[in-house]
Amino acid sequence: MAQLGLQGDLGYAYRHFLHEHGSADDIAQHEGFHRWVFELDYIESQEHLLEAFGPHGTMAPQRKALSHVGVIRGPAGEYDPGNWVYAVMARSLFLGLRPGHPLEHYDHHKDELLGDLFEAILGLAIRVRDGSANTTISRAVLERYVNIIEQCCWCVEKIWAHVQRAGWWLDSRTTTAALRPIWFDFALGPHL
């Protein structure tokens, strides 16, 4: 796969690729991703669960063990989409945070920690569902997190499929920085 050099190059190339090969469903994935990232920002501002699983959070000691249990539910069953997918999702969320937000500096962490944050939430939800864990967080809130995380993952996987078909390889930081303006274009502007 080719590594693109400039974020602007990727933005232009990706827009062109999507215009040539994308469907209305593909465009809806990008719109949906914006909506789900905003939903994640909203629920996190209320519940602070990502922050709790962070390096200095109250649930940090349980993060790694729960991350090994955390999976998303897909059409073919449960699976782990990988830290790259979680990292693109996390970095997209972090780019939109207000200055001074507790998660503002999480963007500096490696993909593995970012993946573990989301996997730990998913793992906690699984453990609460099967009765092997208790928490002060309501089951409804946990299920809302799970739904948002799954929706975001599915959107990022769809975006990644386009990037791979175009023959590109990008790390999570470059992908997030390059595609972020495009997501805003889809969410706020006219379609191609």
DRENMAR-728088 format. One line per field, with one value per residue (C-alpha): residue number from 1; residue in one letter; x, y, z. Coordinates in steps of 0.5 Angstrom, whole numbers, padded with zeros to 4 digits. Layout:
num: NUM,...
residu: a,...
east: X,...
north: Y,...
up: Z,...
This chain:
num: 1,2,3,4,5,6,7,8,9,10,11,12,13,14,15,16,17,18,19,20,21,22,23,24,25,26,27,28,29,30,31,32,33,34,35,36,37,38,39,40,41,42,43,44,45,46,47,48,49,50,51,52,53,54,55,56,57,58,59,60,61,62,63,64,65,66,67,68,69,70,71,72,73,74,75,76,77,78,79,80,81,82,83,84,85,86,87,88,89,90,91,92,93,94,95,96,97,98,99,100,101,102,103,104,105,106,107,108,109,110,111,112,113,114,115,116,117,118,119,120,121,122,123,124,125,126,127,128,129,130,131,132,133,134,135,136,137,138,139,140,141,142,143,144,145,146,147,148,149,150,151,152,153,154,155,156,157,158,159,160,161,162,163,164,165,166,167,168,169,170,171,172,173,174,175,176,177,178,179,180,181,182,183,184,185,186,187,188,189,190,191,192
residu: m,a,q,l,g,l,q,g,d,l,g,y,a,y,r,h,f,l,h,e,h,g,s,a,d,d,i,a,q,h,e,g,f,h,r,w,v,f,e,l,d,y,i,e,s,q,e,h,l,l,e,a,f,g,p,h,g,t,m,a,p,q,r,k,a,l,s,h,v,g,v,i,r,g,p,a,g,e,y,d,p,g,n,w,v,y,a,v,m,a,r,s,l,f,l,g,l,r,p,g,h,p,l,e,h,y,d,h,h,k,d,e,l,l,g,d,l,f,e,a,i,l,g,l,a,i,r,v,r,d,g,s,a,n,t,t,i,s,r,a,v,l,e,r,y,v,n,i,i,e,q,c,c,w,c,v,e,k,i,w,a,h,v,q,r,a,g,w,w,l,d,s,r,t,t,t,a,a,l,r,p,i,w,f,d,f,a,l,g,p,h,l
east: 0000,0002,0003,0001,0005,0000,-0006,-0009,-0007,-0011,-0017,-0017,-0016,-0021,-0026,-0025,-0025,-0031,-0035,-0032,-0033,-0038,-0045,-0051,-0049,-0042,-0044,-0049,-0043,-0039,-0045,-0047,-0040,-0040,-0047,-0044,-0038,-0042,-0046,-0040,-0038,-0045,-0045,-0038,-0039,-0044,-0041,-0034,-0033,-0027,-0024,-0025,-0021,-0016,-0009,-0010,-0018,-0021,-0022,-0015,-0013,-0019,-0018,-0013,-0017,-0023,-0020,-0019,-0027,-0029,-0032,-0037,-0043,-0043,-0047,-0042,-0042,-0037,-0030,-0025,-0024,-0017,-0014,-0013,-0020,-0021,-0016,-0019,-0025,-0022,-0017,-0024,-0027,-0021,-0020,-0027,-0026,-0026,-0020,-0019,-0023,-0020,-0019,-0016,-0009,-0011,-0009,-0002,-0003,-0001,-0007,-0006,-0008,-0014,-0016,-0016,-0021,-0026,-0025,-0026,-0032,-0035,-0032,-0035,-0042,-0041,-0039,-0045,-0050,-0047,-0048,-0040,-0039,-0043,-0042,-0045,-0046,-0053,-0054,-0058,-0052,-0047,-0051,-0051,-0044,-0044,-0048,-0045,-0038,-0041,-0044,-0037,-0033,-0037,-0037,-0029,-0029,-0033,-0028,-0022,-0025,-0025,-0018,-0015,-0019,-0015,-0009,-0007,-0004,-0004,-0003,-0009,-0006,-0006,-0012,-0016,-0013,-0014,-0021,-0023,-0025,-0028,-0033,-0035,-0036,-0041,-0044,-0045,-0044,-0047,-0046,-0042
north: 0000,0007,0012,0019,0025,0030,0031,0035,0030,0025,0029,0030,0023,0020,0025,0023,0016,0016,0020,0015,0009,0010,0009,0013,0008,0010,0017,0015,0012,0018,0022,0017,0017,0024,0023,0017,0021,0027,0022,0019,0026,0027,0021,0022,0029,0026,0019,0020,0013,0013,0018,0013,0007,0012,0012,0016,0014,0010,0004,0004,-0002,-0006,-0004,-0009,-0015,-0012,-0010,-0018,-0019,-0013,-0015,-0011,-0015,-0016,-0019,-0025,-0025,-0022,-0020,-0015,-0010,-0008,-0002,0002,0002,0004,0009,0013,0013,0016,0021,0024,0025,0028,0033,0036,0037,0043,0046,0044,0037,0031,0027,0033,0030,0023,0023,0023,0016,0010,0006,0000,0004,0008,0001,-0002,0004,0002,-0005,-0004,-0001,-0007,-0012,-0009,-0009,-0016,-0018,-0014,-0017,-0024,-0022,-0023,-0016,-0010,-0003,0004,0005,0003,-0002,0003,0007,0002,-0001,0006,0006,0000,0002,0008,0004,-0001,0004,0008,0002,0000,0007,0007,0000,0002,0008,0003,-0001,0005,0007,0000,-0001,0006,0002,0007,0006,0011,0010,0012,0020,0021,0018,0022,0028,0028,0025,0030,0035,0031,0028,0035,0036,0031,0032,0040,0041,0039,0032,0030
up: 0000,-0001,0004,0003,0005,0006,0010,0004,-0001,0003,0004,-0004,-0006,-0001,-0003,-0010,-0009,-0005,-0010,-0016,-0012,-0006,-0005,-0001,0004,0004,0005,0011,0014,0015,0017,0022,0025,0026,0030,0034,0036,0038,0042,0045,0047,0050,0055,0057,0059,0064,0066,0065,0064,0059,0064,0070,0066,0064,0067,0073,0074,0079,0075,0072,0076,0072,0065,0062,0065,0063,0056,0055,0055,0051,0044,0040,0037,0029,0024,0024,0032,0037,0035,0037,0031,0033,0037,0030,0030,0037,0036,0030,0034,0040,0037,0033,0040,0043,0037,0039,0046,0049,0052,0059,0058,0062,0056,0052,0053,0052,0044,0046,0048,0044,0040,0045,0051,0047,0045,0052,0054,0050,0051,0058,0058,0053,0058,0064,0060,0059,0066,0069,0064,0066,0073,0075,0076,0080,0079,0081,0073,0071,0066,0061,0061,0060,0054,0051,0051,0048,0043,0041,0041,0036,0032,0032,0030,0024,0021,0022,0019,0013,0012,0013,0008,0003,0005,0004,-0003,-0005,-0003,0002,0009,0015,0022,0027,0028,0021,0019,0024,0022,0015,0015,0020,0016,0011,0016,0018,0010,0010,0016,0015,0008,0001,-0001,-0007
